[in-house]
Amino acid sequence: MARSDGSTLALGVVGALVIGTALTRRGSFARLLAAKTGTLLVRGASPGPDLDFWQVDEADPKGQWLAVSPAGGGFRRKIRAATIAAEGFRRATPDDLLPRWRPGRFSFEGGDIYKGFTRGRLWNGWAMPAFEKDETRAIVAWLTEHEGRSSYDAPSDTFTWYMDEGAAEDERYTATGEDILVQGRRHHVYDFGGLGLTLMEED
């Protein structure tokens, strides 16, 4: 009977670990490729403010590919196991969805700079920031300086504005104050993320 030495045993252990890792990765790819329509995928390390979210639009019944598009709007693409491995796609977890804000500088298509905060999310390619009161007041004044009108209601802590003087009620914009944590510090802000405005983040 041949005698096994320590180096042979070590090689055997390493080989088993490599095979086990490969099988684990293959299993995770298979589970991801079995995702259903509407499943939220993510790329990037968690926790972090710059996670890249994707939504499953269509799933191959045979589990060979997924058709996905950016959660914030954009072009649809097809991913397979090789793409998942190369780009680090995975299913979003509850931790990924927690709001994590960071400071940023924003403008309306290259105009005046406004300091605010972002979670790195985009809407049709545009930034979705929040601003403290002074910056919010300045932005609202700029948006309404020609033909619009605006007001601030202290009891509800809400800015309300219309872009045009004769705008209908359903053309109203509002931003209500809320507290967020940014790098461990509390800030009182007004979220512009859901207003569909053409804000962009500056370097």
Residue pairs with C-beta under 8 A, 6 or more apart in sequence:
25 85
26 81
28 90
29 81
29 84
29 85
30 63
30 81
32 41
32 66
32 84
32 89
32 90
32 91
33 59
33 60
33 63
33 64
33 65
33 66
33 80
33 81
33 84
34 59
34 63
35 41
35 56
35 59
35 66
35 91
36 56
36 59
37 56
37 57
37 58
37 59
38 55
38 56
39 55
39 56
39 91
40 53
40 54
40 55
40 56
40 71
40 91
40 92
41 53
41 54
41 55
41 56
41 66
41 68
41 89
41 90
41 91
41 92
42 51
42 52
42 53
42 54
42 89
42 90
42 91
42 92
42 93
42 96
43 51
43 52
43 54
43 87
43 88
43 89
43 90
44 50
44 51
44 52
44 88
46 93
46 95
46 96
47 95
47 98
47 100
48 100
49 100
49 101
49 102
49 118
49 119
49 120
50 120
51 96
51 120
52 70
53 70
53 71
53 72
53 92
53 96
53 121
54 68
54 69
54 70
54 71
54 89
55 68
55 69
55 70
55 71
56 66
56 67
56 68
57 67
57 68
57 69
57 76
58 66
58 67
59 66
59 67
60 66
64 80
65 78
65 79
65 80
66 78
66 79
67 76
67 77
67 78
68 76
68 77
68 78
68 79
68 89
69 75
69 76
69 77
70 122
72 121
72 122
72 123
72 124
72 125
72 128
73 122
73 123
73 124
73 125
74 124
74 125
79 87
79 89
83 89
84 90
99 119
99 180
100 119
101 117
101 118
101 119
101 130
101 180
101 181
101 182
101 187
102 117
102 118
102 119
102 120
102 182
102 183
103 115
103 116
103 117
103 182
103 183
104 115
104 116
104 117
104 118
104 127
104 129
104 201
104 202
105 113
105 114
105 115
105 116
105 201
105 202
105 203
106 113
106 114
106 115
106 116
106 118
106 127
106 129
106 199
106 200
106 201
106 202
107 113
107 114
107 199
107 200
107 202
108 142
108 197
108 198
108 199
108 200
109 198
109 200
110 200
112 142
113 202
114 131
114 135
114 138
114 139
115 131
115 135
116 129
116 130
116 131
116 132
116 135
116 189
116 192
117 129
117 130
117 131
117 180
117 182
117 187
117 189
118 127
118 128
118 129
118 130
118 201
119 128
121 128
121 193
122 128
123 193
123 194
123 196
126 197
126 198
126 199
126 200
127 199
127 200
127 201
128 192
128 193
128 194
128 199
129 192
129 193
129 199
129 201
130 180
130 189
130 190
130 191
130 192
130 193
131 139
131 189
131 190
131 192
132 187
132 188
132 189
132 190
133 177
133 188
133 190
136 159
136 175
136 189
136 190
136 192
137 152
137 159
139 192
140 150
140 159
140 161
140 175
141 150
143 150
143 161
143 163
143 173
144 150
144 161
144 162
144 163
147 163
147 164
147 165
148 161
148 162
148 163
148 164
148 165
148 167
149 161
149 162
149 165
150 159
150 160
150 161
150 162
151 159
151 160
151 161
152 158
152 159
152 160
153 160
156 176
157 176
157 177
158 174
158 175
158 176
158 177
159 174
159 175
159 176
159 190
160 172
160 173
160 174
161 172
161 173
161 174
162 171
162 172
162 173
163 171
163 173
164 171
173 195
175 190
175 191
175 192
175 195
176 190
176 191
177 188
177 189
177 190
178 188
178 189
178 190
178 191
179 186
179 187
179 188
179 189
180 186
180 187
180 189
181 187
192 199
